[in-house]
Amino acid sequence: MLGLMIAVVTFNFIAFQTNKRLTANQIVHIWTFTIALQVLFDTFIEYKYHGYWYFSKEIDWLGIFPHTFIVPAANMIFLNFYPFKRKITRQILYIVVFVIAILIYESLTLLPEPWGYFNYGWWKLWHAALLDPFLLLGILGYYKWICTLEKKACR
């Protein structure tokens, strides 16, 4: 529980204090999209197939915190520092480094309580390593779509 609270405060502090790119509208969109996608994914992997879980295998109130306050803030950080106007190699390198950071963080969440709060069933770190780049590309594509919609709305 202690690790979760430290993560929530740290991720959100960094996300909002370093934000120079995202508008309030974009933050709401990213936050909502992230929560919806995570809940949809976790409905199957976490609750139906017990691939992983937060705190316990059952649905519990503490599980709301990682679902709603960590991943959306991490996505804000990812988008805020993404090198949009750089070469594709720089963008790929950024995604690789960000995935490595996510994997290190996920490894820390597997520590015993009070530091850790995440548990593996059949899910392993390599599953996350394979899936995370696609999730980041998805959030990147969603962000670009929101920016396009904002431009159309301003016309």
Residue frames as qw, qx, qy, qz and C-alpha x, y, z in Angstrom:
[[0.000, 0.885, 0.465, 0.000, 0.00, 0.00, 0.00],
 [0.327, -0.764, 0.102, 0.547, 2.86, 2.35, 0.80],
 [0.387, -0.115, 0.603, 0.688, 4.39, 1.79, -2.64],
 [0.186, 0.633, 0.675, 0.330, 1.05, 2.52, -4.29],
 [0.131, -0.930, -0.273, 0.207, 0.58, 5.81, -2.47],
 [0.374, -0.580, 0.336, 0.640, 4.14, 6.89, -3.27],
 [0.352, 0.154, 0.703, 0.599, 3.57, 5.98, -6.94],
 [0.106, 0.797, 0.581, 0.127, 0.26, 7.85, -7.16],
 [0.195, -0.910, -0.052, 0.363, 1.73, 11.03, -5.70],
 [0.418, -0.441, 0.489, 0.626, 4.97, 10.80, -7.69],
 [0.359, 0.307, 0.716, 0.514, 3.44, 10.01, -11.08],
 [0.076, 0.858, 0.497, 0.108, 0.76, 12.68, -10.78],
 [0.293, -0.825, 0.069, 0.477, 3.20, 15.29, -9.49],
 [0.385, -0.252, 0.584, 0.669, 5.52, 14.65, -12.44],
 [0.292, 0.499, 0.728, 0.368, 2.64, 14.49, -14.94],
 [0.016, 0.914, 0.401, 0.051, 1.12, 17.81, -13.95],
 [0.346, -0.816, 0.122, 0.447, 4.26, 19.75, -12.98],
 [0.383, -0.300, 0.589, 0.645, 6.16, 18.94, -16.18],
 [0.447, 0.587, 0.660, 0.141, 3.21, 19.27, -18.55],
 [0.042, -0.516, 0.167, 0.839, 3.90, 21.87, -21.21],
 [0.055, 0.040, -0.757, -0.650, 2.14, 20.24, -24.14],
 [0.136, -0.418, -0.887, -0.144, -1.25, 18.88, -23.12],
 [0.293, -0.352, -0.043, -0.888, -4.29, 21.10, -22.82],
 [0.437, -0.072, 0.648, -0.620, -6.94, 20.47, -20.16],
 [0.810, 0.283, -0.033, -0.513, -9.19, 18.99, -22.86],
 [0.641, 0.419, -0.643, -0.030, -6.45, 16.62, -24.00],
 [0.034, -0.298, 0.826, -0.477, -5.72, 15.58, -20.41],
 [0.656, 0.060, 0.434, -0.615, -9.38, 14.70, -19.85],
 [0.819, 0.380, -0.266, -0.338, -9.46, 12.73, -23.10],
 [0.445, 0.432, -0.765, 0.171, -6.23, 10.85, -22.34],
 [0.261, -0.225, 0.739, -0.579, -7.30, 10.16, -18.76],
 [0.753, 0.153, 0.276, -0.578, -10.72, 8.84, -19.81],
 [0.765, 0.437, -0.422, -0.212, -9.39, 6.79, -22.72],
 [0.247, 0.429, -0.820, 0.288, -6.70, 5.24, -20.54],
 [0.429, -0.109, 0.687, -0.576, -9.10, 4.26, -17.78],
 [0.816, 0.277, 0.071, -0.502, -11.61, 2.83, -20.27],
 [0.675, 0.468, -0.566, -0.074, -8.97, 0.82, -22.13],
 [0.078, 0.372, -0.836, 0.396, -7.40, -0.46, -18.92],
 [0.584, -0.015, 0.556, -0.592, -10.72, -1.50, -17.40],
 [0.833, 0.360, -0.148, -0.392, -11.72, -3.23, -20.64],
 [0.537, 0.465, -0.697, 0.101, -8.41, -5.11, -20.82],
 [0.076, -0.298, 0.795, -0.523, -8.39, -5.93, -17.10],
 [0.771, -0.007, 0.180, -0.610, -11.95, -7.26, -17.23],
 [0.925, 0.241, -0.267, -0.123, -10.57, -10.21, -19.14],
 [0.581, 0.426, -0.587, 0.371, -6.92, -10.57, -18.17],
 [0.066, -0.351, 0.626, -0.694, -7.30, -9.67, -14.49],
 [0.584, -0.098, 0.423, -0.686, -10.81, -10.76, -13.52],
 [0.905, 0.197, -0.083, -0.367, -11.74, -13.53, -15.94],
 [0.860, 0.319, -0.369, 0.149, -8.39, -15.23, -16.55],
 [0.665, -0.734, 0.096, 0.101, -6.52, -14.13, -13.38],
 [0.735, 0.487, -0.135, 0.452, -3.37, -13.25, -15.33],
 [0.331, 0.158, -0.404, 0.838, -2.49, -10.60, -12.75],
 [0.348, -0.779, -0.491, -0.176, -4.22, -8.62, -10.04],
 [0.050, 0.570, -0.322, 0.754, -3.83, -5.71, -7.67],
 [0.384, -0.390, 0.537, -0.642, -3.82, -6.62, -3.96],
 [0.537, 0.024, 0.805, -0.252, -6.25, -9.58, -4.28],
 [0.135, 0.122, 0.845, 0.503, -7.87, -11.64, -7.03],
 [0.065, 0.703, 0.700, -0.107, -11.24, -10.16, -6.17],
 [0.120, 0.692, 0.199, 0.683, -12.54, -6.76, -7.18],
 [0.489, -0.570, -0.440, 0.493, -11.65, -4.43, -4.33],
 [0.010, 0.982, 0.173, -0.070, -11.71, -0.72, -3.58],
 [0.439, -0.678, 0.349, 0.475, -7.92, -0.39, -3.38],
 [0.589, 0.164, 0.616, 0.496, -7.66, -1.54, -7.00],
 [0.262, 0.906, 0.332, 0.031, -9.31, 1.71, -8.08],
 [0.258, -0.866, 0.209, 0.374, -6.13, 3.68, -7.31],
 [0.423, -0.295, 0.641, 0.568, -3.75, 2.01, -9.78],
 [0.399, 0.512, 0.701, 0.295, -6.47, 1.88, -12.44],
 [0.124, 0.913, 0.369, 0.122, -7.36, 5.57, -12.21],
 [0.205, -0.965, 0.114, 0.120, -4.28, 7.42, -10.97],
 [0.566, -0.488, 0.518, 0.417, -1.12, 5.68, -12.17],
 [0.568, 0.237, 0.633, 0.470, -1.48, 4.62, -15.80],
 [0.261, 0.890, 0.334, 0.168, -3.24, 7.84, -16.95],
 [0.249, -0.920, 0.206, 0.223, -0.51, 9.93, -15.31],
 [0.600, -0.280, 0.594, 0.457, 2.17, 7.75, -16.95],
 [0.506, 0.547, 0.557, 0.367, 0.49, 8.30, -20.32],
 [0.035, 0.995, 0.092, -0.029, 0.54, 12.06, -19.71],
 [0.443, -0.696, 0.434, 0.362, 4.27, 11.87, -18.98],
 [0.635, 0.106, 0.643, 0.415, 4.82, 9.76, -22.11],
 [0.381, 0.763, 0.439, 0.283, 2.98, 12.23, -24.36],
 [0.152, -0.975, 0.007, 0.163, 4.45, 15.34, -22.76],
 [0.359, -0.674, 0.529, 0.370, 8.02, 14.29, -23.51],
 [0.778, 0.308, 0.514, 0.191, 7.40, 12.43, -26.78],
 [0.232, -0.461, 0.365, 0.775, 9.73, 13.77, -29.51],
 [0.590, 0.627, 0.465, -0.207, 7.05, 14.49, -32.12],
 [0.424, 0.886, -0.113, -0.149, 9.25, 16.65, -34.36],
 [0.296, -0.617, 0.701, 0.198, 12.31, 14.41, -34.28],
 [0.421, 0.326, -0.764, -0.364, 13.42, 11.63, -36.60],
 [0.874, -0.163, -0.269, -0.371, 11.62, 8.29, -36.42],
 [0.693, 0.127, -0.611, 0.361, 14.71, 6.66, -34.91],
 [0.010, 0.256, -0.483, 0.837, 14.55, 9.10, -32.00],
 [0.667, -0.208, 0.003, -0.716, 10.85, 8.37, -31.56],
 [0.882, -0.018, -0.465, -0.079, 11.45, 4.60, -31.55],
 [0.464, 0.206, -0.612, 0.606, 14.28, 5.01, -29.05],
 [0.299, -0.293, 0.308, -0.854, 11.99, 7.07, -26.82],
 [0.840, -0.165, -0.174, -0.486, 9.35, 4.31, -26.88],
 [0.793, 0.096, -0.561, 0.216, 11.96, 1.64, -26.11],
 [0.217, 0.247, -0.553, 0.766, 13.35, 3.64, -23.16],
 [0.514, -0.260, 0.154, -0.803, 9.84, 4.34, -21.87],
 [0.891, -0.094, -0.360, -0.259, 8.93, 0.63, -22.08],
 [0.609, 0.149, -0.617, 0.476, 12.09, -0.23, -20.13],
 [0.103, -0.267, 0.420, -0.861, 11.09, 2.31, -17.48],
 [0.746, -0.199, -0.088, -0.629, 7.59, 0.79, -17.31],
 [0.860, 0.013, -0.510, 0.021, 9.06, -2.70, -16.91],
 [0.346, 0.210, -0.602, 0.688, 11.35, -1.54, -14.10],
 [0.390, -0.241, 0.256, -0.851, 8.39, 0.09, -12.38],
 [0.850, -0.113, -0.280, -0.431, 6.26, -3.04, -12.85],
 [0.690, 0.114, -0.642, 0.315, 9.06, -5.12, -11.33],
 [0.045, 0.223, -0.524, 0.821, 9.02, -2.85, -8.27],
 [0.625, -0.202, 0.022, -0.753, 5.26, -3.28, -7.90],
 [0.846, -0.023, -0.517, -0.132, 5.84, -7.03, -7.58],
 [0.200, 0.324, -0.703, 0.600, 7.78, -6.53, -4.33],
 [0.351, -0.449, -0.801, 0.185, 6.09, -7.78, -1.16],
 [0.246, -0.856, -0.251, -0.380, 3.76, -5.40, 0.69],
 [0.162, 0.790, 0.382, -0.452, 3.96, -2.63, 1.85],
 [0.096, -0.500, 0.423, 0.749, 6.04, -1.66, -1.22],
 [0.078, 0.004, -0.811, -0.579, 4.41, -3.84, -3.82],
 [0.518, 0.250, 0.442, -0.689, 0.76, -4.21, -4.70],
 [0.678, 0.424, -0.357, -0.483, 0.78, -6.09, -8.01],
 [0.618, -0.228, 0.750, -0.064, 0.71, -9.87, -8.35],
 [0.383, 0.352, -0.680, -0.516, 1.25, -12.21, -11.26],
 [0.882, 0.057, 0.389, -0.261, -0.82, -15.26, -12.08],
 [0.829, 0.215, 0.392, 0.336, 0.21, -16.65, -15.46],
 [0.318, 0.935, -0.007, 0.158, 1.14, -13.16, -16.70],
 [0.763, -0.268, 0.036, 0.587, 4.89, -12.51, -16.83],
 [0.149, -0.733, 0.105, 0.655, 7.06, -9.47, -17.38],
 [0.243, -0.114, 0.685, 0.677, 7.76, -10.49, -20.96],
 [0.167, 0.656, 0.722, 0.144, 4.02, -10.24, -21.73],
 [0.068, -0.907, -0.187, 0.370, 4.16, -6.59, -20.68],
 [0.310, -0.496, 0.459, 0.669, 7.38, -6.07, -22.67],
 [0.245, 0.214, 0.779, 0.537, 5.61, -7.28, -25.82],
 [0.028, 0.745, 0.660, 0.093, 2.32, -5.45, -25.21],
 [0.247, -0.731, -0.194, 0.606, 3.49, -2.08, -23.84],
 [0.195, -0.212, 0.414, 0.864, 4.89, -0.69, -27.13],
 [0.038, -0.421, -0.744, -0.517, 1.53, -1.31, -28.80],
 [0.238, -0.770, -0.551, 0.216, -0.34, 0.34, -25.94],
 [0.268, -0.578, 0.038, 0.769, 1.95, 3.37, -26.16],
 [0.099, 0.039, 0.603, 0.791, 1.44, 3.55, -29.93],
 [0.120, -0.617, -0.753, -0.197, -2.30, 3.35, -29.27],
 [0.242, -0.783, -0.339, 0.462, -2.23, 6.26, -26.85],
 [0.243, -0.356, 0.326, 0.841, -0.06, 8.19, -29.30],
 [0.030, 0.287, 0.727, 0.623, -2.53, 7.57, -32.12],
 [0.186, -0.740, -0.643, 0.060, -5.44, 8.56, -29.89],
 [0.276, -0.653, -0.097, 0.698, -3.65, 11.78, -28.89],
 [0.151, -0.126, 0.503, 0.842, -3.02, 12.67, -32.55],
 [0.067, -0.510, -0.768, -0.381, -6.67, 12.01, -33.34],
 [0.241, -0.777, -0.467, 0.347, -7.79, 14.28, -30.48],
 [0.240, -0.476, 0.166, 0.830, -5.46, 17.01, -31.77],
 [0.062, 0.164, 0.681, 0.711, -7.01, 16.64, -35.24],
 [0.165, -0.676, -0.711, -0.105, -10.51, 16.88, -33.79],
 [0.274, -0.702, -0.246, 0.610, -9.54, 20.00, -31.81],
 [0.176, -0.232, 0.391, 0.873, -8.22, 21.66, -34.97],
 [0.060, -0.393, -0.749, -0.531, -11.45, 20.87, -36.81],
 [0.249, -0.730, -0.608, 0.189, -13.52, 22.21, -33.91],
 [0.268, -0.578, -0.051, 0.769, -11.61, 25.50, -33.97],
 [0.159, 0.061, 0.558, 0.812, -12.34, 26.10, -37.65]]
